[in-house]
């Protein structure tokens, strides 16, 4: 199943652990520094998503302060740096380890994480427009966001077709295979819908804005309906096969991704719909953000509660660290931005408080996961090794 296929974990690298006792300094678990490029899997880009969402969430919270602003700026810069480094590392990986790289999309588990690079582009792009404009200026920030949004959307739409196609035709799928990662390829268009809504005020009036608005709603529907077909399978898998291996537990949090992101998209699109349409249609689209968002928030809270209980139960025994821990960040962040959108449209103080509480939980999770990722990559180097099959 998914336990040995997502990335090396604390218990999956005994050889590397033994090496760490014989060496000091950085990358102490590797035989040579070149090994860092030997297994750059697409789920590494989840670290960009999880870092960038903090910048976006901080910038859109219903409360503001100089501290929040600087947190947003620093996290946007860090996410941008990570994106550049991982893009370069991935290019080297494809050149130096072509067969390994080609095997990722053929893998029934790893292939789904190809949604992460697309969402990483979109997340950094959104942060550039929201936060980076204060550092590099609006015009440059807008150009960068347009490039990243276009690239991320094109890649995301391709992945949304390609990975399900491979799953339907080539991948061997077991009865207990359903997991949160199945959502990764189809969530990316929802992120495009959210971030595309932010671009609406900067597009020319008329056909350009109308095309963007309707395209974003189409991607909203694409992602929503696909997610509605996948989430029941994950629920059914939990009933029939229980929680499963400890290493896969964090991926259950990915379910919050399409839920929180769809609330965010519905409210952002509704708030900016008047720029492209008018009258009753603009009012209806704005109202849709609330009418859709509140019920979906209810299910998101239910799922978060279940996922939290399962995670705590597993952690009491053993929850090995791997890159799947980044599932504790971006999906939670989308719920924070969704709550901020609902707070802005309803004025409900409870939503404001929930958004702030969610942001604190998000920041805490990021600190934990980022620290462990730094130790496992820069210090030990074991996260760069191939997982045990």
N, C-alpha and C positions, 0 to 999 in steps of 0.2 A: 504494500500500500504506500501511503505517502511518507512514512516515517524516515526512510533512508534516501529519499529522492530529491529533497528540496535544497539541502546544503549540508556541509559537515556540521556536526554538533559536538558538544562536550564529550559525549560518549562514543563518537564515531571515529575518533582519530587517536587511537592508542599509540601508534607509531610516532605521530607528531608530538604527542604528549611526552613520550620517552625522550625524544630529541631535545625538548625544551630543557631538560635537566643537564644536557651536555653543552648548551650554548647560552649566550647572553646577548643583550642588545635587542634591536628590532628584528622582526620576522624570524624569531628564534626557533620556530617550529619547521622552517623550510630548509632544505638542503642547499638551495641557492635562490637568490632574489628573483630570478627569472620565473620561478614557479608561481608568482603572483598573477601571471597572465595565463596560466594553464587551464583555469576553470572559471572564467568570468561569466557566470550565468545571468540570464535576464532578471532574476529576482533581486540582484544587487541594486537595481534601479528603484526598488521599494524604499531604500534609504533616502533617495532624493525626494520621493513622494512624501515620506514621513517627516522629513525636515522642512520641505517647502510648505506643507500644509500648516505648520505652526505660524509661518509668516502671514499666510492668507487669513488664518483664524484670528490672529492677533490684530490684524488690520481691519477686520470686519466685526469685531466684538461690539456689543451695544454700549460698552464703556470705553473710555480712552484715557491714556496717560502717557507722559514722556517715556516711562519705562517700557510700556507695551510697544510703543513706536520703535524704540531701539532694539527690542527683542525681535520685532518683525524684520527690521533692516538686517540684523546680524544673521538671522535664520535664512533670509532670502540670499544673502551673500554666500553662506555656507552651502545651501542647496545648489546654487549656481556653480560653485566650485566643484561640488560632488558630481554634478551632471557632466561637466567638462572632463573631469578625471575618469569617470566611468565610461564615457563615450570613447575616449582615447584608449583606455584599457581594453574595451570591447573590440575596437578596431585591431589592436595588436593581437588579441586573442584569436580573432578570425584569420589573421594572416599567419600566425605562428602555430596555431592549433586548429586548423580548418576542420578536420574530421570531428573533433570534439564539439566544435561550435555547431556544425551541421546536425549533430545528434540531439541538440536541445529541442528543436521543433518536432523531432520524431518521438520524443519522450512523452508518455501519456500524462505525466504530472508536470514536469518542467515547462512543457510547451505553453501551458496556460499563463505562465508568468511573463510571456512576451507582451502582455498588456501593460506591464510596468514601465518599459521605456517610453511608450507613448504618453502615459499619464505623467511621467517625470517631466517630459517636455512641456506639457500643458500646465503643470503645477508651477514650474519655474517661470513660464511665460506670464501666468496670472500674477505671481508675486512681483515680477518686474513692473507690470502696469500699476499694481496697487501700492507697492512699497519702493521699488527701484526708481520710480519717477522722482522721488525726493533726493536721490543720489546722483542720477545721470541725466535728469531732465525728462519731461513728458514726451517730447518727440522721439528721442532715441529709445526710451522705454516702450513706446507704442510700436516702433518698427521692430524691435526685438520680439515683442509679444506677438505681433502679426506673423513673424517668421516661425516662432515656436508653436503658435496655435495651428498654423497651416500644416507644419510638419507633423505635429502630434496628432492632429485630426486625421490626416491622410494615413499615417501609420496605424492609428487606432481602428479606423474603418477597415483597413486591410486585415488586421489581426482579428477583428470581430467576425470576418468571413473565413479566413484561412484556418484558424485553430479549430472552430467547430467543424469545418470541413474535414480536417485531419482526424478529429475525434469520431466523426460519423463514418469515415471510410477506412482508416488505417490503424488508429490506436486500439490496443487491446484494453478494454475497460471491464474491470471486475465488478461484481455485484455491490461491493462495499467501497467503490472508488469515489463516489461523490464527496467533494470537499469544497471549502470556500474558494480555493484557487480556480475552480471552474468559472467563477464570476469575473475573473480578471480580464479576459479578452473582451467581454461585453460591457464592462463598466466604463471603459475608456471613452466611448461616445457620449456618455452622460457627463463626464468631465468636460468634454468639448462643448456640450450644451451650456454648462455653467459658465465656463470661461469665455465662450462666444458671446454670451449675454453682456459680459463686461466690455466687450468691444463695440457694441451697438452705438453708444454715444459718439464714438470716434469715426464712424463710417459715414459716407455721404448720404444725405437724405434721399428718400425714394426707393428705387429698386434694390440698392445695395443693402439697406437696413432691412427691408422686407424679406429679401432672400436669406439674410443671416438669421433673422428671427424664425422663419419657417423651417430653415435647415436645422436650427438648434432644437426646435420642437420635434422634428423628425428623428433626430438622434436621441432625444429624450425618450421617444416612444420605442425606438429600436432597443435601447438599453433596458428600459423598464420591462417590456414584454419578455425579452430574453431572460432577464433576472427572475421574473415571475415563474418561468419554467424551470429554472435551476434551483432556486431556494427550496421549493417543496421536495426536491430530490435529496437535498442535504438534510432536511428535517426527517424524511423517510429513512435515510441511511442511519441517522442517530437512533431512530426507533428500532430498526432491525439489527443494526450492528454496533450500537452504543458509540461511545466517544472515540474509541480506537487508540492508536499509539500516541504517546505523550508528545512526540515531536510535531504531530499534526494539529494539536489542540489550538495553537495560536491562529491557524487559518480559519477557524470558525468566526473570528472577529471580522473577516473580510465581508461577511454578509452585511455588516453595517455600512459598507461602502456604497452599494447602489441605493440603500435606503436613505442615508444621510445626504448623498450627492444628489439624489432626485429631489429631495426637499429643497436643497440649495438651488438647484436648477430651476425648479418651478417658481420660486420666489424671485430669483434674479431676472428670469425671463419676464415674469409678470410685472416687475418693477420698471422694466425698460420697454415693455411692449408698446407704450404710448408713443415711442419714438418712431415706430414703423406703422402702427395702425391707430385708429381713433375710434371714438364713440363707444358703443356697447362692447365691441370686441376687445378693446383695450381694457375696459373695466372687468370683463369676464375673465380675461387672462390673468389680471392682477388678483382677482378673487380666487382663481383656481389655485394659486400658490398656497393660500390658507386652507381651502377646502381639501386639497390633496395632502398638504404637508402635515396637518395635525393628526389625521388618522394614521399616516405612515410613521409619524413620530411615535405613536403608541406602540406599534409593532417593533420599532427599533429599540424602544426601552425594554420591551419584553425580551427580545433577542439578546440585548446587552446583558440583561440580568441572568439569563440562562448561560450565556458564554462566560460570564464572570464566575458563576458558581462552579462550572465545569473546570475552568482554569485554576481557580483556587484549590479545588479538590485534587487536581492533578499535581499542582505545585507542592502540595503537602507531601507528596510521595517523591516525585522528581519531574521537573520540567526542563529538559536539556535545552541549552541555548542554540539557536541557529538563526539564519536570516528570516525565518518565518516570524520571529518576534516583532518584525516591523509591521506585522498585521495589527499590533496594538496601537499604532499611531495614525496612519492615514485614514482608515475607516472611522476612527473616533473623531478625527479632525473634521470629516465631512458632516458628522452629526453636529459639531460645534457651529460650523458655518450655516447649517440648516436651521439650528436654533436661533442664530443671530438674525437670519432672514425672517423667521416667524416673529421674532421680537420686534423687528423694525416695522412689520406690516400690521401687527396687532396691538403693539404697545403694552403687551402683557409683561408685568414685572417678573412673573414666574419664569417665563422664557428667558428673560435677561439673566436671571440668577442661574438657571440651568446652563446657559451658554458659558458663563464665567466658570461655573463648577466643572463643566466639561473641558474647558481650556486648561484648568489646573491639572485635571487628570491626564490630559494629552501631554502637557509639558513634563509631568512626572514620568509618564511612560517613555517619552523621548529620551530623557536623561538616562534612564535605566538601559534602554536598548542601545542608544548611541555609545554609552560607556562600554557595554559588553562587546559591541561591534568593533570599537577601536582596539580593545584588548585582543580580541580574536583575530583581527586583521593586521593592524600596524605592529602590535607588540608580539603576538604569538605567530601570526601568519596562517593559522590552521583553517580559517574560513576560506582561504584561497585553494585549499586542497580538494580533490574530487571526493564526493561522498562514497562511503562503502556501499557496494551494490548488494 
